[in-house]
Amino acid sequence: MAAKSFDVVVIGSGPGGYVAAIRAAQLGLSVAVVERENLGGICLNWGCIPTKAMLRSSEVFHLMHRAKEFGLKADGIDYDLDAVVKRSRAVAGQLSGGIGHLMKKNKITVVMGEGTIPAKGKVSVKTDKGTEELTAKSIILATGARARELPGLEADGDLVWTYRAALTPKRMPKKLLVIGSGAIGIEFASFYNTLGADTTVVEVMDRVLPVEDAEISAFAKKAFEKQGMKIMQKAMVKQLDRAKGKVTAHIEVGGKVEKQEFDTVISAVGIVGNTENLGLEKLGVKIDRTHVVTDEYCRTGVDGLYAIGDIAGAPWLAHKASHEGVMVAELIAGKNDVHPIKPNSIAGCTYCHPQVASVGLTEAKAKEAGHTVKVGKFPFIGNGKAIALGEPEGMIKTVFDAKTGELLGAHMIGAEVTELIQGYVVGQALETTEEDLMHAVFPHPTLSEMMHESVLDAYDRVIHM
């Protein structure tokens, strides 16, 4: 069978791959997408979207228990875990189907199967019906990543889960151990703890959510403990002894090993890039710790071969992958105003309860980078809308360069901060200074007013505190 020829072949249809394909098609290029499992990738099917659907269920459950505070009555409050999961899978299914529609609309050829690159400009796809050969001037690798598994702590889908089993649980954990307190670990800990699991989180670093500003981490730890979670920092799970219906975890903390029994363990200790079985080494692609090495324009050093998203390294975020996809499509199409993505301009969001969001440098990192800083903070308790919502716990922190007034970073914890952070992201993109932010009129009553007050606080002009 003759090889089908395209301008661009994208391997992987997650938020990096499918967006790259759409943008390339918009720019008049002929495009094919190769996908081995589900359109939309991990994000839509097994990551960002279904976890948010589940967390929404636990948030509503939590609010139902607070009904009395709001002058409401709710009796016999309970949940049906199977129904919660069913809703989450339906949400994921709806969005994955939407990607199929977008592929058709943009006249993108979808080839379902496993792709390899036998030679430059060639993609070979193992499908149900045999092997399909594609040729392309440009190939975009968007194969994503999977859960990292540590020796002895491997998932078995029964007692020890990764995110997939945690999204489709066969049972409700009674006593749960979560290994790792990054976004994935903390979101699952938050979900199961809210539904009543006795939850312990073990973090090897000196604080939970270790990439966040130290003050935000400390605030989060207090909030989680208030909800009944046990947080173990500077701790490491050395081994798991599995027996029928239980796991004994050997946890090293403070130089001593203690044994604790759980019925379920969720491992969330990072991710590994899907770089295997693609033929990359043979092509001369550099791989460093399971991630493809690229320049700032996502070029691999092999002519016509690009890598975007999780496979191309941190930050491992869907929105970073999408923007890299657009950038690479525009580069391939010959547009000359293409800008590389600045890692510091990418916000991180964690949808635990309370939510956490940040962009740019933490206070410590800003000082390390040699900046003299001005820092402003504002608590949720000082905001009318937060009190009206019954969400008085949280804070917003902003970090400015004292000499230039440049907004170096913003860090938040509390209700809906994942929606608020974008204000600072846009501000940074427009190279805003503290003066611009002070002059902006924020609507009242909104949570966003706290962003204004936090800026004012950095310059000793805060009003409501």
ABEGO torsion letter per residue (X at the ends): XBBBBBABBBBEABAAAAAAAAAAAAAGBBBBBBBABBBGEAAAAABAAAAAAAAAAAAAAAAAAAAAAAGBBBBGBBBBAAAAAAAAAAAAAAAAAAAAAAAAAAGBBBBBEBBBBABBGBBBBBBAAEBBBBBBABBBBBAEBBBBBBBGABBAGAABBBAAAAABBABBBABBBBBEABAAAAAAAAAAAAAGBBBBBBBABABBGAABBAAAAAAAAAAAAAAGBBBBBGBBBABBBBBBGBBBBBBBBGGBBBBBBBABBBBBAEBBBBABGAGAAAAGBBBBGGBBBBBAAGBAGBBGBBBBEAAAEOBBBAAAAAAAAAAAAAAAAGBAABBBBBAAABBBBBABOBBBBBBEBBAAAAAAAGBBBBBBBBBAAABAAAAAAGBABEBBBBBBBAAAGBBABBBBBEBGAAAAAAAAAAAAAAGBBAAAAAABBBBOBBAAAAAAAAAAAAAGABAAX
